Amino acid sequence: MKIGIINKRNKFVLDSVRRERYFFYNFVITNNELSILKIFNSTFSTPARYIWEIYRRLSLMSNPNSDDSFFVFNPLYEIYPNHINIILSEIDKIYGSDHAIVFSDRIGRPIGYYFPRSLLPSEERYLTLLSTVDSRKDNEFLSMFFLCPTEVIAITSLSLYASKHNDFYYDSDYHNVLKWITESAIGALSKRLGIASNDFGAIAPNEKNVIRRLRDSIPFTAIMPYHAGDVLFFGIATKYIDTHITKVAVSRIYIDILSDMASELTSISLDSYPPSRYAKNITETEYFYEIVSEIPQDSFYYYCRTLRKYSLSKFYLIDQFAFVLGASFVNEGDLISKTKHQPMQYKPPADIGPFRILLHFGGGWPLKVYPAELQNRLINLLSERGYHLTILLDSNMKLDEFNCVKFENVHQLRNLLESSHILIGMDSFPCHFAANVIGLPTICLFANTRPVNADARLSRTHIFLENELDCSPCAGVDRCPLNNKRECKNFVSPEKVFSAVRDMLHILYPNK
């Protein structure tokens, strides 16, 4: 039997009998390194996504002709070393069983999952629908989706109540989200088959292939109700991988971005605005139940909101979404952002005239926005040089002495970018669209977020600027957590931005 676990504190010794019986693999969710035992840290991945990944890697390390069984510890919980031998003692009792088994603690929290046989490659994706929070519900799910005998074994001497969560967010809100993923999957399959979940044990062997075909005909939908830049990176990721996800539920204000970037996916429009946009301040739980009421219950769903600490992972957001979509990154050369993704090559316009600079100061939350006083200084420096300025606004604010344009849609933005020589922007959608899609020379100003997560490759047509303060990235939204001020000191000065503009134009247009 192969056993996989994600654990920071896993130091224990197997006895000689178990060393002969079990192959134990300790995986790590890594923030910057990759290997067969170091799994990619994706902010948007559920614990169940990591169950799939561990299962996949255990399969890779198995002989294709073997009849290996697998046990995968639940990644949502850190298992203490002194508990592992207790758990292995229970696994000893079912060694060789043909049942799929959920092991739980004394009140039903899943400790781990035993799989008696290798799953078909087409079946592995269904592991992402496990709740990882409710043993009974996961047992019901395994019975329906893998059509095998199942059971729950409770280890009454153990409680996971005080266990840490391997850097997953977890509270009652997230519990409800994770449980809903499984409940809605069970409901969708029962509805499609016209069979209640408690009737699956009586299915005849000759009916199982029919049920599998009907199961496989139900689409996977990603609930992707995040912000414009995230939808952009999500869309880019879909271009480079084969994914089981064919539909995306997204806020209607971002439908045009998804259609532009991932036209092969079916969009489900959500009327609800995402939190922290358009003055919408609601909790994750309130938002979750708001959007759940809008989506049809005829799909399997994957919830793509923040489930892990964003500030830990140093991987690009394109790759983080690709992992959600099913990509498995075992080495750095697998990463889309490092190898496959190449923005369009910039072609300088034939008619140069005065250099046209597009400025965008929107950033999603206050600490990501270049402070007003610095905006004014930068605008004055650029206008005094004779550059033609256009300011792209996120609101109806008006600056009379300059050409101001309110952002309307992706088509309008594309036209604006293609008629400009340089974009100066924040860590937000216009900047990322310009750098990753259009290939326009771009200068991106970072503050309390980290360039490594969202910046395009450095080149003569793209740079980012920041003061490289150690406190970035931080969790500040309205005020700096260190000095309680409403601006981030990690922004560079207007003079540095102006100098970068001048240098970039000189490189691109040496004779101008």
Order of alpha helices (4+ residues) and beta strands (2+ residues): beta-alpha-beta-beta-alpha-beta-alpha-beta-beta-alpha-beta-alpha-alpha-beta-alpha-beta-alpha-beta-alpha-beta-alpha-beta-alpha-beta-beta-alpha-beta-alpha-beta-alpha-beta-alpha
